[in-house]
Amino acid sequence: MPAPAPTPLLIPLSPPTPLPTALRLAIKSHLMHANAVPTILEKMNAECAKEGWEEKVRERVKQLVRRGEVRDKGELVRRIVREGRGVVDDEDEDEEEEGNGKRRMGEEGGEKEEVVVVVDIRVPEKAVREGGKVVRGGLDRVGELEPQGRDWWDT
């Protein structure tokens, strides 16, 4: 016997960030019930593949390991996840960043400088938008936005 449908979900037009736990779990339950998760993954994977995102992640992993910026597998995974979300590490704030996506690394006194191109591994914006469309469609079937209108997931 299939699970009963979740009760209708009222979603604020501009929910707080981060989402309250109860709302996050309710959204997850509704998406699971609507069988939207496989579609979300399919859309996001397709867009990431178009952008060559997986290869960029591989290259960034190599950079971090070769430069000794991570001590173990757990730290590597945490760093990759943060960078994939676009979160800047606190440790990187003291490094000089140039506007072209490169960081200058060198010894004190500027004797030997090396320009390292840091691979941008943020999840492609189009993948996020496509995933958001599927989420919105899945929630439209079982939920209601309050009040009706356009906002953060209509971008």
N, C-alpha and C positions, 0 to 999 in steps of 0.2 A: 504494500500500500504506500503510495507516495506521501511525502511529508506535506502537512497542511501549509497553505500559502501564508506567508508572514502577514501580519496586520499592515494596513496602509501606513506608509512612512511620510511624515511631514518634514521636509528638508528646508531649512532657512535659506533664503536667496544668497546671503553672504555668511556662510558658517564660519565660526572662529577657527583660528589656526593655532595649534593643532586641533583636529576635531575632538570633541568630547568622546570618551571611550564608548559610551552607550550609542551615540550616533554612528561612530565608525563601525561598531559591531552590527548594528541594524542594517547599515548600507551593505556590509559584506554579506549578511544573511540574505538580503533581497537579491543581490547579484548572483549568489550561489543558486537561489531558488529559480531565478530567471535563466539559469545556465549561461550567463554572460561571460564568465571568467575565461573559458576557452577562446571565445571570440576576441576578448580584450588582448589576450596573449598573442593570438594569431595576427591581429592588426599591428600591435606594437613590434612584434618580431619582424614582420614584413618591412615596416618602415626603418627599423634599425638595420636590417640587411641592406636596404637601398643606400643607406648612408655609410656603409662599411664600418659600423660601430663596433662589431665584434673584433675586427682587426685592430681598431684603435685601442680597445681595452687590452688586447694581447701586447701591443707595443708599449702601453703605459706600464703594464706589469713588468715587462723586461726592464724598463727604465728604473722603476723603483727597486727592483732586486739588484741590478747591476751597480747602482749608485749607493746601495746599502742603506736606503731610506726606511726599510722595514726590517724588523728583527725576526719575524716568524709569519707563518701562514695566516694566523688569525689577524694580525696587524695588517697584513697585505689585503685581506678581504675587507676589513673595516675601512681602510683607506680608499680602495677601489669603489666601494659602495658610496662613501661620502662624496668622492669626486664625481661619480656618476649622477648623484643628486645635485651637483653644483655647489657643494659645501666646501669652503676654503678651510684648509687645516690651519690651526693656530700656529703650528710650527713654521708654516710657510710665510707668515706675516712679516718676519724679520728679514726675509730674502728680498733683494731688490727685484722688482718686476718691471719689465718694460711693456709698453703698450702693444707690442706685436706678438704677445704670447710667449716670449722667450724670457728666461731668467739668466742673469749673469752669475756665474759661480767662479770663485777663484780664491787664491791664497791671500792672506793679509798683505797689504802693500801693493796689490794689483800686479804682482809679478807674472803670474800665469792665470789668464782668464779663459774660461771655456763657455761658449754660448750653447745652452741646451734648450732645444725646443720641447716644451712640455706638451704632451699629447692631451688634447681636450676630450675627455670621455663622458661629458654630460650626455644623458639620454637625449637623442634628437628631439627637438621641439615638435616636429610633425608627428613623431611616434606618440608623444604625450597627448597631442590634440586628437589623434585618431582613437587612442585608448579612451580619452575623455568622452568622445562622441558615443562610443559603445556603452560606457558607464551611464551616460545621460539617457540613452535609449532604454537600457535595462531598468533604470530607476523610474523612467516615465511610465512604464507598464505597471509598476507596483507602488509608486510613490507620488507625491505631489509637492511641487515647489511652492514656497510661500514668500512673498507674493509672486505671481507670475511675472516673468520678465527675463531679461538677459543679464548675465553676470559672469563670474569667474570661469565657468565651464563652457561658456559660449564663445570663447576667444578663438 
